[in-house]
Amino acid sequence: MGVVFLARDVALDRQIAIKLLPPELAADPSIRERFLREARTAAGLSHPNVVQIHSVEERGDLVFFVMAFVDGETLGARVRRDGPLPASDVMRITQEVGWALAHAHARGVIHRDVKPDNVLLEYETGRAMVTDFGIARVATGTDTPPSGAVRGTPQYMSPEQAAGTVIDARSDLYSLGVTAFFAATGRLPFEATSVAGYLTQHATVPAPSVSSLSPRLPLRFSAAVDRCLAKNPADRPPSAEALAHEVGAARGAIVRVPVPLGRFLREADTIGAEAASLLGGAIGGTFIFEIFRAIEGDWLGILFGIEMVFAAVLAGLSVARAAQIVALARRLRRDGYGHRALAAGIELQERTDAAEATASEATGQRDVWITAGAGVAVAAAGVTISTVFNADPAVAIGLAMVVGAPVFTIRRLWSQLGGPRVWRRLLKGHFGKAVFALGGIGLKDRPEALGVAGDRTEVALGHAAEQLFAALPAMQRERLGDVPTLIAKLEADALALRDHAADPGAGERLASAVAALEALRLDLLRLHAGNGTIDELTQDIEAARRIGEEIDFEVEAGKEVKRLLTDER
C-alpha cells in the first residue's frame, strides 16, 4: 500500500527512505487513515532493532512518512540467494527480532505480519531490524478486519490469525517461528499452491520439527522454534521477551565472532579458494601436457606453447585475486580490528564451525577419490581431443578441458581436504601480518573496536564504545556531551538486571540496554570510518538516554511495589 523512495535529507546530509501512499489510494479516507496509523504506530517505537520513523507528512494529495534508510537487504532476499543461514546467524537474527517484538508488545502493538521480507539486515553490522507495521494492531485501536477477512501473509500466519479470530502477542511469535524455520532450512514448514491451502495447514497440520531438516541447530534453539509453531497459543513461549531469553541461552553454547571479523573470514575464504583453484589450473594444466609431451614426442610443442599462455593467464588471475585480501584487511583495520584480533577471531570461528558441524556434513574419503578421479578423466579426455582431432574447435575444446579440469577439481577438493584451515593458518601467521601491514599503509591507528571473547556482552560493548568515543577529535566529543557517563550507566544497568533476571520484565529491559550499547558502538564505529554523521549518533544517544530513564523508572516502581507488599504483610 505504499511506494518507497531513497532520498537525501539535505538539512542533515543523510540518506533516508520515504514511504508514499499513491494519490489514487490517498483519496480513500479509510486507506489514508490506515497508512497514517502505520506511521504513528511505528513512530511510537524507539528501539535499535526497529526501523526508526523520523516524521509523518500530509501535503495536499500527498501522504508520506520519512524513515531511516537501512543499507542492507531483507532476510528473505538473503536466504533466497544464499540458502539456509549458519546456525549462529539464525539464532542472532531470531533473538534480535524477538527483542524488537518485545519492545512493541510492551507498548500494546502487535505486528501481525512478521516475515523474512519485513526483517532488514544491515550490511555493515549484520543487525536485524523489523519494519512495515502496515497492518499492526494497537491494543487501544479499533482496526478489526471485516467478518471472514484476514490480514497478513498466508505463508507466515498463525492459526488464530488464519481463522480470523482474536489474536494477541503470541500470534507474532508463531510468525517469528516460521521466519526462523525458513532462515534455518531455506524452506517453509508448509507448502501449498493457494492461500486457502496455507491457511488450512497452519490451522490443522502439525509443523515438522526444525531439527529434522537442520540437525546442525542447537537442540535448545530447535525446541524454542518448535514451541513457537505450536497450534495452541498457550503452548508457545509466554512472550517475545521470554523467547529472546531462551534463544540467548542457546546462543551461549556457541562462541561468536564479531560481524566485521566474520565478514572478513567469509570473503577471505572465497578469495583463498578461487586463487588456489586458478593457480592449480595453471600448474595442473602445464603438468598434464608435459607428461603427454614426454610420451607422444615434441610434435605437441605448439599445443604446449598455447597451454603455457593459458597457464600464465591463470597464474596472473590467481595473483590478482589473492591481492584482494589486502583490500579486505584495509577495510578491517578501518573498522578497528588488527591482526591480533583476526587471529583470535579465526580460533573462535573454527570452534564455531566445529560446534555447528554434524556427522552428515563430513566429507568421506570416497568423495575425495571420486572428485579427483573425475578431474583426471576430464583432463585426459581434453588431451585426447586436442591431440587426435585437427579441427580448431576440437583443439580449443580439448585445451579448455585440460585447463578447466584442475580449476574445478581443486575448487571442489579445497573444502574436502581442509583448504580453508590451511588458508586461515597462513592468515594467522607471518603471511597475515604482512597482509595487514600492507593494508594499513596510510591509515591512522584506530582503537580496538571490540574484544572477540571473554567479557560479558554489555561490558565488552561498553568498553569498545568508550574507546571509540575517546579516540574522536576533541570538538566532536564536546558536541556529543557526556557519552561515557551514559555508556557506564547502561552497562551498570545491564549488569544489575542480570542479577535480577527472574524479575518480571527484567529480560526486556536487559535486552534494551544491550541493544542501546550496541547501537552506540556501531554509530561510533561508522563515525570513525567516515560512514556516519554526528546527527545520527545524537539520535541514538537520546534514544539510549530514554532507555536508561525507563529502566530507572521501572526499577524504582518495582522497588516501591515490593515495599508496599512488605508493609501490608
C-alpha positions as CSV (number, residue, x, y, z in Angstrom):
1,M,0.0,0.0,0.0
2,G,3.0,2.3,-0.4
3,V,5.8,3.3,-2.7
4,V,9.3,3.6,-1.1
5,F,11.9,6.1,-2.4
6,L,15.5,6.5,-1.5
7,A,16.1,10.2,-0.8
8,R,18.6,12.6,0.8
9,D,17.8,14.8,3.8
10,V,19.6,18.0,2.6
11,A,19.3,19.6,6.0
12,L,21.1,16.8,7.9
13,D,23.0,15.5,4.8
14,R,22.0,11.9,5.2
15,Q,20.2,9.2,3.2
16,I,16.6,8.5,4.2
17,A,13.7,6.4,2.9
18,I,10.3,7.9,2.1
19,K,7.2,5.8,2.0
20,L,4.5,7.5,-0.1
21,L,0.8,6.5,-0.3
22,P,-0.1,6.7,-4.0
23,P,-2.5,9.6,-4.6
24,E,-5.3,7.3,-6.0
25,L,-5.2,5.4,-2.7
26,A,-4.9,8.6,-0.6
27,A,-8.3,9.7,-1.9
28,D,-9.8,6.8,0.1
29,P,-10.3,8.1,3.7
30,S,-10.1,4.6,5.2
31,I,-6.8,3.7,3.4
32,R,-5.4,7.1,4.2
33,E,-6.1,6.7,7.9
34,R,-4.7,3.2,7.9
35,F,-1.5,4.4,6.2
36,L,-1.1,7.2,8.8
37,R,-1.8,4.8,11.6
38,E,1.1,2.7,10.4
39,A,3.4,5.7,10.6
40,R,2.1,6.7,14.0
41,T,2.4,3.2,15.4
42,A,6.0,2.7,14.2
43,A,6.9,6.3,15.3
44,G,5.9,5.4,18.8
45,L,8.5,2.6,18.9
46,S,12.1,3.6,19.7
47,H,14.4,0.5,19.6
48,P,17.7,-0.3,17.8
49,N,16.0,-3.3,16.2
50,V,13.0,-1.4,14.8
51,V,13.4,0.9,11.7
52,Q,13.1,4.5,13.0
53,I,10.4,6.8,11.8
54,H,11.6,10.5,11.5
55,S,8.4,12.3,10.5
56,V,4.8,12.0,9.1
57,E,3.7,14.5,6.5
58,E,0.4,15.4,4.7
59,R,0.8,17.8,1.7
60,G,-2.4,18.1,-0.2
61,D,-3.0,14.8,-2.0
62,L,0.4,13.5,-0.9
63,V,0.6,11.5,2.3
64,F,4.0,10.1,3.3
65,F,6.3,9.4,6.2
66,V,10.1,9.6,6.4
67,M,12.1,6.7,8.0
68,A,15.7,5.7,8.5
69,F,17.5,4.3,5.5
70,V,18.9,0.8,6.2
71,D,21.8,0.0,3.9
72,G,21.2,-3.7,3.6
73,E,18.8,-6.4,2.4
74,T,15.9,-8.4,3.7
75,L,16.3,-11.7,5.4
76,G,14.1,-13.2,2.7
77,A,16.4,-12.0,-0.1
78,R,19.5,-13.3,1.7
79,V,18.0,-16.8,2.2
80,R,16.7,-17.0,-1.4
81,R,20.2,-16.1,-2.7
82,D,22.5,-17.9,-0.3
83,G,20.3,-20.7,1.1
84,P,20.0,-21.7,4.8
85,L,22.0,-19.4,7.1
86,P,24.6,-20.6,9.6
87,A,23.1,-21.6,13.0
88,S,24.8,-18.7,14.7
89,D,23.2,-16.1,12.3
90,V,19.8,-17.7,12.6
91,M,19.9,-17.5,16.3
92,R,21.2,-14.0,16.4
93,I,18.5,-12.7,14.0
94,T,15.8,-14.6,15.9
95,Q,16.9,-13.0,19.2
96,E,17.1,-9.5,17.7
97,V,13.7,-9.7,16.1
98,G,12.4,-11.1,19.5
99,W,13.8,-8.0,21.2
100,A,12.1,-5.8,18.7
101,L,8.7,-7.6,19.2
102,A,9.1,-7.5,23.0
103,H,9.5,-3.7,22.8
104,A,6.4,-3.4,20.5
105,H,4.3,-5.8,22.6
106,A,5.1,-3.9,25.8
107,R,3.6,-0.8,24.1
108,G,0.5,-2.7,23.0
109,V,1.5,-3.1,19.4
110,I,1.1,-6.5,17.6
111,H,2.9,-6.5,14.3
112,R,0.7,-9.2,12.5
113,D,3.0,-9.5,9.5
114,V,6.3,-10.8,10.8
115,K,8.1,-12.5,7.9
116,P,11.6,-12.6,6.3
117,D,10.8,-9.7,3.9
118,N,9.9,-7.5,6.8
119,V,13.3,-8.1,8.5
120,L,16.1,-5.9,7.2
121,L,19.7,-7.0,7.7
122,E,22.2,-4.1,7.8
123,Y,25.3,-4.9,5.6
124,E,27.9,-3.2,7.8
125,T,26.8,-4.7,11.1
126,G,24.5,-7.7,10.4
127,R,21.9,-6.1,12.8
128,A,18.3,-7.3,12.2
129,M,15.7,-4.6,12.1
130,V,11.9,-5.0,11.9
131,T,9.9,-2.8,9.5
132,D,6.5,-2.5,7.9
133,F,3.9,-2.1,10.7
134,G,1.2,-1.5,8.0
135,I,-1.3,-3.9,9.5
136,A,-0.2,-3.7,13.1
137,R,-2.9,-3.6,15.7
138,V,-2.7,-1.3,18.7
139,A,-4.4,-2.6,21.9
140,T,-6.5,0.5,22.2
141,G,-7.3,0.7,18.4
142,T,-10.4,-0.3,16.5
143,D,-8.8,-1.9,13.5
144,T,-10.8,-5.1,13.3
145,P,-10.9,-6.9,9.9
146,P,-14.4,-7.4,8.4
147,S,-16.1,-10.7,9.2
148,G,-14.3,-13.6,7.5
149,A,-11.4,-11.4,6.3
150,V,-7.8,-12.0,7.3
151,R,-4.8,-9.7,7.1
152,G,-1.2,-10.8,6.8
153,T,0.9,-13.1,4.6
154,P,-0.6,-16.6,4.4
155,Q,2.7,-18.4,4.5
156,Y,3.5,-16.9,7.9
157,M,0.1,-16.6,9.6
158,S,-0.7,-18.0,13.0
159,P,-3.6,-20.5,13.2
160,E,-5.8,-18.0,15.0
161,Q,-4.9,-15.2,12.6
162,A,-5.7,-17.5,9.6
163,A,-9.1,-18.3,11.3
164,G,-9.9,-14.6,11.7
165,T,-10.3,-14.9,15.4
166,V,-8.9,-12.8,18.3
167,I,-5.1,-12.6,18.3
168,D,-2.6,-11.5,20.8
169,A,1.2,-11.1,21.0
170,R,1.7,-14.9,20.8
171,S,0.5,-14.7,17.2
172,D,3.7,-12.7,16.3
173,L,5.7,-15.5,18.0
174,Y,4.2,-18.1,15.6
175,S,5.1,-15.9,12.6
176,L,8.6,-15.5,14.0
177,G,8.9,-19.2,14.4
178,V,8.0,-19.7,10.7
179,T,10.6,-17.0,9.9
180,A,13.3,-18.7,11.9
181,F,12.3,-22.1,10.3
182,F,12.8,-20.5,6.8
183,A,16.1,-18.9,7.7
184,A,17.5,-22.2,9.1
185,T,16.2,-24.6,6.4
186,G,15.7,-22.5,3.3
187,R,12.1,-23.7,3.1
188,L,8.7,-23.1,4.8
189,P,7.2,-25.6,7.2
190,F,4.2,-25.9,4.9
191,E,3.9,-25.8,1.1
192,A,0.7,-25.1,-0.8
193,T,-0.4,-23.8,-4.1
194,S,-3.2,-21.5,-2.8
195,V,-3.9,-19.1,0.0
196,A,-6.6,-21.5,1.3
197,G,-4.1,-24.3,1.3
198,Y,-1.6,-22.4,3.5
199,L,-4.3,-21.3,5.9
200,T,-5.7,-24.8,6.3
201,Q,-2.3,-26.3,7.0
202,H,-1.4,-23.6,9.5
203,A,-4.7,-24.2,11.3
204,T,-4.7,-28.1,11.3
205,V,-1.4,-29.7,10.3
206,P,1.4,-30.1,12.9
207,A,4.6,-28.3,11.8
208,P,7.7,-30.5,11.3
209,S,10.4,-30.1,13.8
210,V,13.1,-27.7,12.5
211,S,15.8,-30.1,13.8
212,S,14.5,-32.7,11.4
213,L,15.6,-30.5,8.4
214,S,18.5,-28.7,10.1
215,P,20.2,-31.0,12.6
216,R,23.1,-28.6,13.0
217,L,21.0,-26.3,15.2
218,P,21.5,-26.5,19.0
219,L,18.7,-28.6,20.5
220,R,17.7,-25.8,22.8
221,F,17.1,-23.4,19.9
222,S,15.3,-26.0,17.9
223,A,13.0,-26.6,20.8
224,A,12.2,-22.9,21.1
225,V,11.3,-22.6,17.4
226,D,9.1,-25.7,17.7
227,R,7.3,-24.2,20.6
228,C,6.6,-21.1,18.6
229,L,5.0,-23.2,15.9
230,A,2.5,-24.8,18.4
231,K,-1.1,-24.6,17.2
232,N,-2.4,-23.6,20.7
233,P,-1.1,-20.1,21.7
234,A,-0.9,-21.3,25.3
235,D,1.8,-23.8,24.2
236,R,4.0,-21.1,22.7
237,P,6.6,-19.1,24.7
238,P,4.6,-16.7,27.0
239,S,6.2,-13.6,25.5
240,A,8.7,-12.3,22.9
241,E,10.9,-11.4,25.9
242,A,10.9,-15.0,27.1
243,L,11.7,-16.3,23.6
244,A,14.6,-13.9,23.2
245,H,15.9,-15.0,26.6
246,E,15.7,-18.7,25.6
247,V,17.4,-18.0,22.3
248,G,20.1,-16.1,24.1
249,A,20.7,-19.1,26.3
250,A,21.0,-21.3,23.3
251,R,23.4,-18.9,21.7
252,G,25.6,-19.0,24.7
253,A,26.6,-22.6,23.8
254,I,28.3,-21.3,20.6
255,V,31.2,-18.8,20.5
256,R,30.5,-15.9,18.3
257,V,32.8,-13.8,16.1
258,P,32.2,-10.0,15.8
259,V,30.4,-9.2,12.5
260,P,33.3,-7.4,10.7
261,L,35.7,-10.3,11.5
262,G,33.1,-12.8,10.4
263,R,32.6,-10.9,7.1
264,F,36.4,-10.8,6.5
265,L,36.7,-14.5,7.1
266,R,33.9,-15.4,4.7
267,E,35.2,-13.2,1.9
268,A,38.8,-14.3,2.6
269,D,37.8,-18.0,2.4
270,T,36.3,-17.3,-1.0
271,I,39.4,-15.5,-2.2
272,G,41.6,-18.3,-1.0
273,A,39.6,-21.0,-2.7
274,E,39.4,-19.1,-6.0
275,A,43.1,-18.2,-6.0
276,A,44.1,-21.7,-5.2
277,S,41.9,-23.2,-8.0
278,L,43.2,-20.7,-10.6
279,L,46.8,-21.4,-9.6
280,G,46.1,-25.1,-9.6
281,G,44.7,-24.9,-13.1
282,A,47.8,-23.2,-14.3
283,I,50.2,-25.7,-12.7
284,G,48.0,-28.8,-13.3
285,G,47.3,-28.0,-17.0
286,T,51.0,-27.4,-17.6
287,F,52.0,-30.6,-15.8
288,I,49.4,-32.7,-17.7
289,F,50.6,-31.5,-21.1
290,E,54.2,-32.0,-20.1
291,I,53.5,-35.7,-19.3
292,F,51.8,-36.2,-22.6
293,R,54.5,-34.4,-24.5
294,A,57.1,-36.7,-22.9
295,I,55.1,-39.7,-24.1
296,E,54.0,-38.5,-27.5
297,G,57.1,-36.6,-28.5
298,D,58.0,-33.0,-29.4
299,W,55.2,-32.7,-32.1
300,L,53.0,-31.5,-29.2
301,G,55.2,-28.5,-28.8
302,I,52.9,-26.0,-30.5
303,L,50.0,-27.1,-28.3
304,F,52.3,-26.9,-25.3
305,G,53.1,-23.3,-26.1
306,I,49.5,-22.4,-26.3
307,E,48.9,-24.2,-23.0
308,M,51.7,-22.2,-21.4
309,V,50.0,-19.0,-22.4
310,F,46.8,-20.2,-20.8
311,A,48.7,-21.2,-17.7
312,A,50.3,-17.7,-17.5
313,V,46.9,-16.0,-17.7
314,L,45.5,-18.2,-14.9
315,A,48.5,-17.6,-12.7
316,G,48.2,-13.9,-13.2
317,L,44.5,-14.1,-12.3
318,S,45.4,-16.1,-9.2
319,V,47.8,-13.5,-8.0
320,A,45.3,-10.7,-8.7
321,R,42.6,-12.5,-6.8
322,A,44.9,-13.1,-3.9
323,A,45.9,-9.5,-3.8
324,Q,42.3,-8.5,-3.0
325,I,42.9,-9.9,0.5
326,V,44.9,-6.7,1.2
327,A,41.9,-4.5,0.4
328,L,39.8,-6.7,2.8
329,A,42.5,-6.2,5.5
330,R,42.5,-2.5,5.0
331,R,38.7,-2.3,5.5
332,L,39.0,-4.5,8.6
333,R,41.7,-2.1,10.0
334,R,39.4,0.8,9.4
335,D,36.8,-1.0,11.5
336,G,39.3,-1.1,14.3
337,Y,40.5,-4.7,14.1
338,G,44.1,-5.6,13.7
339,H,45.9,-8.8,13.0
340,R,45.9,-9.9,16.7
341,A,42.1,-9.7,16.7
342,L,41.9,-11.6,13.4
343,A,44.0,-14.4,14.9
344,A,41.7,-14.7,17.9
345,G,38.6,-14.4,15.6
346,I,39.9,-17.3,13.5
347,E,40.3,-19.5,16.5
348,L,36.7,-18.6,17.7
349,Q,35.3,-19.2,14.2
350,E,37.0,-22.6,14.0
351,R,35.4,-23.6,17.3
352,T,32.0,-22.3,16.0
353,D,32.3,-24.3,12.8
354,A,33.2,-27.4,14.9
355,A,30.1,-26.8,17.1
356,E,27.8,-26.5,14.2
357,A,29.2,-29.4,12.2
358,T,27.4,-32.7,12.1
359,A,28.4,-36.2,11.0
360,S,26.2,-35.9,8.0
361,E,28.2,-32.9,6.8
362,A,31.6,-34.6,7.0
363,T,33.1,-35.5,3.6
364,G,34.3,-39.1,3.3
365,Q,37.4,-40.3,1.7
366,R,35.3,-41.9,-1.1
367,D,34.0,-38.5,-2.2
368,V,37.6,-37.2,-2.4
369,W,38.6,-40.0,-4.7
370,I,35.5,-39.6,-6.9
371,T,36.3,-35.9,-7.3
372,A,40.0,-36.5,-8.1
373,G,39.1,-39.3,-10.5
374,A,36.6,-37.2,-12.3
375,G,39.1,-34.4,-12.7
376,V,41.8,-36.7,-14.1
377,A,39.3,-38.3,-16.5
378,V,38.2,-34.9,-17.9
379,A,41.8,-33.7,-18.3
380,A,42.8,-36.9,-20.1
381,A,39.8,-36.5,-22.4
382,G,40.8,-33.0,-23.1
383,V,44.3,-34.0,-24.1
384,T,43.0,-36.8,-26.3
385,I,40.5,-34.4,-28.1
386,S,43.2,-31.7,-28.7
387,T,45.8,-34.2,-30.0
388,V,43.7,-36.6,-32.0
389,F,41.4,-34.1,-33.9
390,N,42.9,-31.5,-36.1
391,A,39.8,-29.2,-36.3
392,D,40.3,-25.8,-34.5
393,P,37.1,-26.1,-32.4
394,A,38.1,-29.5,-31.2
395,V,41.6,-28.3,-30.2
396,A,40.0,-25.3,-28.3
397,I,37.6,-27.6,-26.5
398,G,40.3,-30.0,-25.6
399,L,42.6,-27.3,-24.2
400,A,39.7,-25.8,-22.3
401,M,39.1,-29.2,-20.7
402,V,42.8,-29.6,-19.8
403,V,42.8,-26.1,-18.1
404,G,39.3,-26.3,-16.6
405,A,39.6,-29.8,-15.1
406,P,42.3,-28.8,-12.5
407,V,40.5,-25.5,-11.7
408,F,37.2,-27.1,-10.9
409,T,38.7,-30.2,-9.3
410,I,40.8,-28.1,-6.9
411,R,37.9,-25.8,-6.1
412,R,35.9,-28.9,-5.1
413,L,38.7,-30.5,-3.2
414,W,39.5,-27.2,-1.4
415,S,36.9,-27.8,1.3
416,Q,37.1,-31.6,1.2
417,L,40.8,-31.6,2.0
418,G,40.8,-28.8,4.6
419,G,41.9,-26.0,2.3
420,P,40.2,-23.3,4.5
421,R,42.0,-24.4,7.6
422,V,45.4,-24.1,5.8
423,W,44.5,-20.7,4.4
424,R,43.4,-19.4,7.8
425,R,46.6,-20.8,9.3
426,L,48.5,-18.6,6.8
427,L,46.4,-15.6,7.7
428,K,47.1,-16.2,11.4
429,G,50.9,-16.3,10.7
430,H,53.5,-14.1,9.1
431,F,51.6,-14.0,5.8
432,G,48.6,-12.5,7.6
433,K,50.9,-9.9,9.4
434,A,52.3,-8.9,6.0
435,V,48.9,-8.5,4.5
436,F,47.7,-6.3,7.4
437,A,50.9,-4.3,7.2
438,L,50.2,-3.6,3.5
439,G,46.6,-2.9,4.2
440,G,47.5,-0.4,6.9
441,I,49.7,1.8,4.8
442,G,48.4,5.4,5.1
443,L,45.9,4.6,7.8
444,K,46.0,6.3,11.2
445,D,46.0,4.0,14.2
446,R,42.5,3.2,15.2
447,P,41.3,2.0,18.6
448,E,40.4,-1.7,19.0
449,A,36.8,-2.0,18.1
450,L,35.7,-4.9,20.3
451,G,37.3,-7.8,22.0
452,V,36.4,-11.1,20.4
453,A,35.7,-13.1,23.6
454,G,35.8,-13.1,27.3
455,D,33.7,-10.3,28.9
456,R,30.0,-10.3,29.3
457,T,28.3,-8.7,26.3
458,E,27.5,-5.4,28.0
459,V,31.0,-5.0,29.4
460,A,32.6,-5.7,26.1
461,L,30.3,-3.3,24.2
462,G,30.7,-0.6,26.8
463,H,34.5,-0.8,26.8
464,A,34.6,-0.7,23.0
465,A,32.2,2.3,22.8
466,E,34.3,4.2,25.4
467,Q,37.5,3.6,23.5
468,L,35.9,4.7,20.2
469,F,34.5,7.8,21.9
470,A,37.9,8.7,23.5
471,A,39.5,8.4,20.0
472,L,37.2,11.1,18.5
473,P,38.6,14.6,17.9
474,A,38.0,16.9,20.9
475,M,35.5,19.1,19.0
476,Q,33.3,16.1,18.3
477,R,33.5,14.8,21.9
478,E,32.4,18.2,23.2
479,R,29.4,18.3,20.7
480,L,28.2,14.9,21.8
481,G,28.3,15.6,25.5
482,D,29.0,13.2,28.4
483,V,28.6,10.0,26.4
484,P,31.0,7.9,28.7
485,T,28.7,8.5,31.6
486,L,25.7,7.3,29.6
487,I,27.7,4.2,28.5
488,A,28.7,3.5,32.1
489,K,25.1,3.8,33.3
490,L,23.7,1.5,30.6
491,E,26.5,-1.0,31.4
492,A,25.8,-0.9,35.1
493,D,22.0,-1.2,34.5
494,A,22.6,-4.3,32.3
495,L,24.8,-5.9,34.9
496,A,22.3,-5.2,37.7
497,L,19.4,-6.6,35.6
498,R,21.4,-9.8,35.1
499,D,21.4,-10.3,38.8
500,H,17.5,-10.0,38.8
501,A,16.8,-12.0,35.7
502,A,13.9,-13.7,37.4
503,D,12.0,-10.4,38.0
504,P,9.1,-9.7,35.6
505,G,10.3,-7.5,32.7
506,A,14.0,-7.8,33.6
507,G,14.7,-9.6,30.4
508,E,13.2,-7.0,28.1
509,R,15.0,-4.2,30.0
510,L,18.3,-6.0,29.8
511,A,17.8,-6.6,26.0
512,S,17.0,-2.9,25.6
513,A,20.2,-1.8,27.5
514,V,22.4,-4.2,25.5
515,A,20.8,-3.1,22.2
516,A,21.3,0.6,23.1
517,L,25.0,0.0,23.8
518,E,25.4,-1.9,20.5
519,A,23.7,0.9,18.6
520,L,26.1,3.5,20.2
521,R,29.2,1.3,19.4
522,L,28.1,0.9,15.8
523,D,27.4,4.6,15.3
524,L,30.8,5.5,16.8
525,L,32.5,2.9,14.5
526,R,30.8,4.3,11.5
527,L,31.8,7.8,12.5
528,H,35.5,6.7,12.7
529,A,35.1,5.0,9.3
530,G,33.7,8.2,7.7
531,N,30.3,6.5,7.0
532,G,28.3,8.1,9.9
533,T,27.2,11.5,11.0
534,I,27.1,13.3,14.3
535,D,23.3,13.8,13.9
536,E,22.7,10.0,13.6
537,L,24.8,9.4,16.6
538,T,23.0,12.1,18.6
539,Q,19.6,10.5,17.8
540,D,20.8,7.1,19.2
541,I,22.3,8.9,22.2
542,E,18.9,10.4,23.0
543,A,17.2,7.0,22.5
544,A,19.8,5.4,24.8
545,R,19.0,8.1,27.5
546,R,15.3,7.4,27.2
547,I,16.0,3.7,27.6
548,G,18.1,4.4,30.7
549,E,15.4,6.6,32.2
550,E,12.8,3.9,31.5
551,I,14.9,1.3,33.3
552,D,15.4,3.6,36.3
553,F,11.6,4.3,36.4
554,E,10.6,0.6,36.2
555,V,13.2,-0.5,38.7
556,E,12.1,2.2,41.2
557,A,8.5,1.3,40.6
558,G,9.3,-2.4,41.2
559,K,11.0,-1.5,44.5
560,E,8.0,0.6,45.5
561,V,5.6,-2.3,44.8
562,K,7.8,-4.7,46.9
563,R,7.9,-2.2,49.7
564,L,4.1,-1.8,49.7
565,L,3.6,-5.5,49.7
566,T,6.0,-5.9,52.6
567,D,4.3,-3.2,54.6
568,E,0.9,-4.9,54.0
569,R,2.2,-8.1,55.4
